């Protein structure tokens, strides 16, 4: 059975938001149109406490979009975004949230970021999504949303590594493209066995 995994379609990632992805709002209609074609729809939601370790302003003299070393590996420091309970953390108002079977919140542990829908950035702490999908017999996964080169790519790669069929519909994503990250993400996804459609 097939599931559509909609990654982080939140106000802060759309134009005018705290970590806006260019054209992020342009894909909402396409994502809504895809939803009826799937047996299940899962939404992910970035959900950070105010003291989150990935926020540049929580590191003295750190620049946004710089990289620091964390116990779990390199971490991009982001502008403050998707803070729990904030207006920027809510889903884009045009997204058809009423048809979602499940909402997975990620990044809520203060000391570790979580790009993937499946694991925190240590690649070990699970979100519970894999078990949910397996319990429901959902083994063919399609990924859309924001941002192509971070949370979408990491989610699709983890899905493939976990044995799911994984496809990314690139027209229903947008990328941050930080220092060539979009091209690198495409290469990494293909290498992991993710189909790019």
HELIX and SHEET records of a PDB file:
HELIX    1   1 UNK A   11  UNK A   13  5                                   3    
HELIX    2   2 UNK A   24  UNK A   27  5                                   4    
HELIX    3   3 UNK A   28  UNK A   35  1                                   8    
HELIX    4   4 UNK A   56  UNK A   58  5                                   3    
HELIX    5   5 UNK A   87  UNK A   89  5                                   3    
HELIX    6   6 UNK A   97  UNK A   99  5                                   3    
HELIX    7   7 UNK A  129  UNK A  135  1                                   7    
HELIX    8   8 UNK A  148  UNK A  152  3                                   5    
HELIX    9   9 UNK A  153  UNK A  161  1                                   9    
HELIX   10  10 UNK A  181  UNK A  192  1                                  12    
SHEET    1   A 6 UNK A 102  UNK A 106  0                                        
SHEET    2   A 6 UNK A  40  UNK A  46  1                                        
SHEET    3   A 6 UNK A   2  UNK A   7  1                                        
SHEET    4   A 6 UNK A 140  UNK A 146  1                                        
SHEET    5   A 6 UNK A 165  UNK A 174  1                                        
SHEET    6   A 6 UNK A 195  UNK A 196  1                                        
SHEET    1   B 2 UNK A  67  UNK A  70  0                                        
SHEET    2   B 2 UNK A  73  UNK A  76 -1                                        
END                                                                             
